[in-house]
Amino acid sequence: MLALAQKWLARLTMGVSALLIAWVALFILYGVGARYILGSSPIWFDELARYSIIAAAMIGVGAVWVEGAHMRVSVVEDRAPAALRRAIILYQWLLTLGLTGAMAWFSYEYVGKVGFFKTQGLQISRSVPVAILPVGFGLLFLMVLLHGPRALRAQTVEDDE
């Protein structure tokens, strides 16, 4: 049941992240086209593209972690005896759970502190784009919690031919 929930959440977040990246590509294409054809593009297009890239990364980070596709060094974990390997995996899981939970909380607190400022291009409260941070860290926390203290999938690098 937990594995199914984790898989569903990973697919959902990767889908949303992919849609945001497509959105960014359209914004950038419009911005470049507008500069060459019209001579200028609205400043808020660049800002919206930047915030969308950050949102895509924050929303997709949990699914990347679940797949083991993030950059990590697992030499010690791979070569350790079984008992030590289990201890390392538990330590990594607890550390990740603690850090993501703390970052979700700290970023949530930060959202309230930047509400007085406005963004340069969109002229909206900075709390709006910054609000993606606790959402992203919260999703990562949930994914880590659902995964449990199990080994992450090993990603291999294919040989260049």
C-alpha positions, 0 to 999 in steps of 0.5 A: 500500500505504501509503495503504491502511494509512493509510486503514484505520488512520484508519477504525479510530481514528475508529471507536474514538474514536466508540465512546468518545464514545458511551460518554461520552454514556451515562455523562453521561446516567446521571450526570445521571439518577442525580443527579435520580432518586437524589439522587447519582451515583458520583464515579468516573463523572465521572472515567471520562467525563473520561478517556474524552473524553481517550482519544477525542481522543488516539486520533482525532487522527491520523485528523483530521490525515490528513483535514486537518480540524484547524485550520491556516493554509495561506495561505502554502502555498496561494499559494507557487510550486511549489518553495517549496510543496514545501519548506513541505510537507516542513518541515511534515511533518518538524516534525510527525513530530519533534514527535509522536515527541518527545511520544510518547517524553516522554509514555511517560516520564511514564507511569512517573513518575505511577504512585505517585499514585492517581486521586481517584474510581477509586482506580487508578494515574494511569499507567492514564489517562495511558497513552493519551498515548503511544498517541495520540501514537504513532498520530499519529506513525505516521499522519504517517509513513505519509502522507509529505511530501505536501500535506494535504487542503484543508478548505473552509468552506461559506458560511452562507446 
